Amino acid sequence: MPSRLITEQNEFDDFCARIREAGIVGFDTEFVSEFYFQPKLCLLQFALPDESHLVDPFEVEDLSAGWSIMADQTTTIVCHGGREELRFCLRYAGAPPGKFVDVQVAEGLLSRGFPVSYKNLVAKVMNVKVHSSETRTNWEHRPLTQRQVDYAVEDVSFLLEIWNRQQKSLKKQGRMAWAEAEFDRMVADVSREQDREGWRKLPGVQGLRPRDQAVARALYHWRINTAQKLDKPPRTVFRDDMLMEVAKRQPATLHELNMTRGMQRKDYQRFGTDLLDSVQAALDLPEEDLPKPDRAKAYPASDDALSRLLSLALSNRCAEMSVSMSLVGNAADVENLVHWHIHHRQSAKHLPKLLQGWRGEVCGTLLSDVLDGKLTLRVADPRSDAPLRFEPYKPS
């Protein structure tokens, strides 16, 4: 399959025309994220059925034709673990792909191997060994070495054939609709990232009082804005543990602020006034503007045993159906189902994740019947990948 590094605008525009004609493209990116507020795009990789090419964004100034294709409703974009590719598309095209495929997700619906690395997926599906020696390379450095170019081409060149083979398996097993729904969920999940309250993920913030949470929230937003101005990762501007310590201590003066261990760093000293202003602004908020309690509250201890039982049932069912449990649901999803079933089933407007769509097909009835006491559990074959049997309960 021919390939080359595209560095000229006219070559890129011509290649984009061929992508539109093909209607499908394998897509990957290389980037550097350690030193910048947002990952810096360093290389784009594209694969068509009969050619693969790299595009150097440092040389090709106008990539709008490519991003336009990424976000249209006619071209299928095939990625592996494509969350960062979705983020780049949202950033530069202003919209997500209209037709998005992730072969890592697709494999999770065909086997228990999710998430599977690109190297292992190629070996499994294509029976080809690919090299992964450049995963820690500096993609910002120019000129690119031949090893970097070869790795980058290899990282995208198998995507379309992998998806072609996966499609056949998904259709044969009646799971194509599952895959399409999960691709859409992934796109929606990444698209909603900007709307989430990131400050609620700060370590220990859920244990604070609302007023203290307001201070943590104000400091978090100050850090985001400052990091964006400096084009640095937020945690390198001001560490999480320092942010939380200031939120708890709530200093009113520079002297009080500097009594916080760690504040003596020179790069922190320049932020002193800004930190104090953020703290005071949060302390001045009226009660109605304080953070509302997070919906994710601790569940009753009685739910814990049921969650453990349902996790066993879910694991066994996923093994029976050869689908990845980590894709179907996690411990929090199981806990949410248990809590909903016991406390909110009659009044809740929305079904838990494990009862929705294809997940409901996989495990919804089983898990509900377990909670309703309609099934009994026994070990049928301890050597099997799915050793448990859930059978109808028959009162004696």
N, C-alpha and C positions, 0 to 999 in steps of 0.2 A: 504494500500500500504506500503510494508516494506521500511524502510529507516535507514540509519546509517551515522555516521561521519567517513569518510575514512581518516586514518592517516598513513597508511602503503603503501609503493611503490607498492608491489605486488598486493594489493587489488585494487589500482587505475588502474594499468595496466590491470587487469582482467575486471574491470568495463568498461574501454575504449573498450575492445574487444566486450562487450555486446552492447555498443553504436553503434559501426560499424555494428553489426549484425542487430540492430533495424532499422538503417537508418534514424532515427529522434530522436531529444532530445530537451527537454526544458532546457533552460540555463539562469542562472542569476548569479550575483556576488554581493558580499558585499565588500566595500572598504572604505578607509579613504582618504579624499582629502584635508583636511584643513591645513595639516602641511607639505606637500610634493610638489615637483615640478610637479610630475605626481601622480595621485591617486595610493595609495598603495593597492594592491590586498590582501584581508584578508580572503576571503572564496569564493569557487565556488559551485554553486548548479546545479545539473543535475536531470532531470526527464525523465524516460522511461515510456512506457505505463503501466508497472506493478511494477515499483520501482523508488524511489527517493533517492538520496544520496548527501551528502555534502562532499567536499574535502578541507582539511586544507592545504593551500600552505606553511604554516610555518613548516609542518611536512613532507609533500610529496615534496621532493626536485626536482624531474624531472617530470615536467608537459607536456613535449613535446608531448607525445602520445595524450593528450587531445587537445592541440592546433593544432596538425596535423589534428584531426577530425574536429575541428572548421573551418578550412580553406580548407577542401577538397571539391570536386565537387559532392559528392554523399550523404552526410549526411545533412538533413534539420535541421537547428538550429532555434528554436522557442524562441523568447524573448518577453518581454513587455517593451516598452520604452528603446530599446536596444542600444542606442548610446554608452554608456560606455562599453558595452560588445563588440561592434565592435572595439572600440579603444584598448581594451585589446587584442583582436584578432590580430589587426594590429601590436601592439607592440611586442607580444610574438610569433606569428606565421609568421609575416612578410607579411601577406595577409589577406584579408577579407573573410568571409564565402562565399562559392560558391552558397549555397542555404539558404537564410536567410528569416525569417518570423518575423514580429513584429505584435503581436495581438492588440496592441494599435492602430497602423496604420490601420489594417484591420477593426477594429470597427469604425474608422472614415469614412470608405467607406460604412458602413452599417447603420450609424446613425449620429446624429449631435453632439455626445459626444466625441469630440477630443480636447485635450488629456484627456483620462479617466484614473483614477488611477487603479492600480491592484485590490485594495479592491472593488471598485465600479464595475469593469468589471466582477470580479468573482460573485458578487451579482447579476448582471444583466443577465449574460449568464448561470451561474450554479445554481443560487438561493441559494448560500451558503455564510455565513458570515465568513470572515477571520479577524484576529486581526492585528492591525498595530502599536502596542505599542512599537516595537523595532526599529522603523525607525531612531531614534536618538541615538541608542546604540553605544558603542565603540567596533567595530568589531576587533580592533587590540588587545584587551585584551584577555589574556588566563589564565585559561581555559574558554571556552565558557560556558555560563549557559544553562540550559535546555530550558529556555524561548527563548534564542537566537537560539538554534538549532531548536526548534519547529517552530519559526517564519520563519527561513531560508528555512526549508523544505516546509512549507505552501506557501512561496513566489514563488515556482516553480512548485508545484505538480499539479496545475490546467491548466498549459499552453497548454499541448497537447490536452486535451479535449476541451478547449476553441477554439483552432485552428481548431479542427475537426468540431465543430459546425459552426464556421465562414465560413469554406470552403464550406459547404453545402449551406449557405445563399448566399455567393458570386457567386457560380455557378448558383444558381437558378435565381439570379438577373442579370446574365451576367456581373459580375464585377470582375471575377477572374483575368482577364488580367490586370485590373486596379491595383489590389493588388500587383501582381507580378512586375508591372512597378514601383510602389511606393516603394516596398522593394528594388529594384535595385537602385532607385534614392537615397534612404536613405544611402545605402552602399557607393555609389559613393560620396555623399555629405560628409560623414565622412572621406572617403579616401582622399579627396581633402583638408582637413583642414590644413595639413602641408604646402600646397602651397599658402595659402592665406596671404595677407599682413596684419597681425594682428595690426600693428601700426596704420592703418587707422581707427581703432575703438577707439583710444584714444579720450577722451572727448575734443572737440573743435579743433581737429587737422585739420579738413577740412577747417576751416576758416583762417588758417595760409598761409603765402606766401611759395612758393616752398623751399626757402633756410631754412626757419624756420621748415618746414616739414621734411627736411633732418636731422636737428638736433634732432627733436622728433624721427625720425626713428632710428638714431644712438643710442640714449639713450634707446629706446625700445629694440633694439638688445643687447645692453650691459646688460640690465636688464634680458633678457631671458638667456643669457649665464651665468650670475652671479647666477641667481636662480637655474639653472641646476647644477652648481658646488656645491652650498650650499644645494641642494635638498630641496628647499623651494618654496612655491607659489610665482610667480613673484611680485604680488602686496604687499606681505609682505616684500619683499626686498626693494622696492622703490615705494611709492604710485603713482597712476596716476596723481593726482593733482600736486605732487612735480615734477614729470617728465616733465609735461607740463609747469610748471613755469620756470624750468631750460631751457627748449627749447626756451622759449620766451626771457628770460633775457640773455642767452648765455654768462655766466661769463667767464672771461679769467684767473682769479686768484682765489686762495682759499679764499682770503678776499672777493672778489665779490660774490663767491659762497655762503659763509656763511652769506651774507646779505639777502639771500633768507629765508623768514620766514619758520621755520620748519627744516632747515638744521642743527640745533643745536643738534639734537638727536645723541646719541653716535653711534648707529648702522649706521647712515648716514655718520658720519664724516670719517669713514674708507674708504668710497667710493669716497672721494673728488677728488683725482688725476684721477681716472678712469672716473669720470663724466666730468672733464675738458678735458681729452684726447678725449672723445667721441664727445664733443661739437666742439673741434677744428678740428677733422677729418671731420666732416660734413661741417664746414665752409670752409675747404680747397678743397672741391669737385668741379670739373669743372661743368659748367652749364648743360652739357649734361647728367650728372649723378644725377641731382636733380630729385625728385619724379615727375612723370607725373600726370596731373590732373586726379582725379578719374572720371570714366565714370558716376557715379551717381550724376549728376548735378541737381540743382534746376529746376523744371519744370515751364513753364510759368503759371501765375496766371489763365489764361483762362482755363487751363487743370483741375484746382481744382474742378470746378462745375461738369465737366463731370466725374471726378473720383468719386465724391460723388454719382452721379446718377448711375454709373456702380456698385458701392458697394451695393446700394439698389437692383439692378437687380440680382447681384450675390448672395446676401443673400436670396432673394426670391427663386431663382432657386435651391439653396442648400436645402432650406426647402421643396420645392416640391419633390426633389429627395431623401430626407433623407440622405444627405451626409454632412459631417462637413465642413463648410466654412473655418475654420482655417486650414484645411488640403488642401483644393482646392487652396486657395491663400490669401494673406494678402493685406494691403493697398498699399504697394510698388509694388506688382504685378499688381494691378489695375492701378496704376499710370504709370507703364511701358507700359501697353497695350494702354492706352490713348495716351501717347506720341508717341509710335510706330505708332499707327493708323493714327494720325494726321500728323506727321512729317517725318516718315521713312518707311511707308508701301511699297512704290515703290522701295526703294533702299536697305532695310535691308536684310541680308542673313539669319537671324535666326528669327523664330517666337517667340513672347513673351510666357512666361511660360503658361499663361491661354489659349493659343491656341494650345498647344502641347498635344499629346496623349489623355489620358482619360479626362484630364481637358478640352480639346477642345470639347470632346463629351458632357460634362456636361454644359458648358457655352459659348463655343467659338462662335457659330452662334448667340446666343442671344446677347452677348455683342457687337459683330461686327454690328449686325443689329440695335442695339440701337444707336451706334455711327454714323451709316449711315443714321439715321433718318427714318428707315423703320418701326419702331414700335411706338405705343402710349402707354401710361401708365394710368391705372386707378386702384382704390381700388375696388376689387371685393368682399372681405369678410373680414372686419376688425377683426373678431374673429378667423380667420384662422392663422395657423403658416406661411402660404404663402399668405398674403392678397392681393398681387398685381397681376395684369394681364397685360401682354405685348401683344398687338394685332397689326396686320398689319395696317399701316397708309394708310388711304384712303383719298386722297385729295378731297375736296368738289368742 
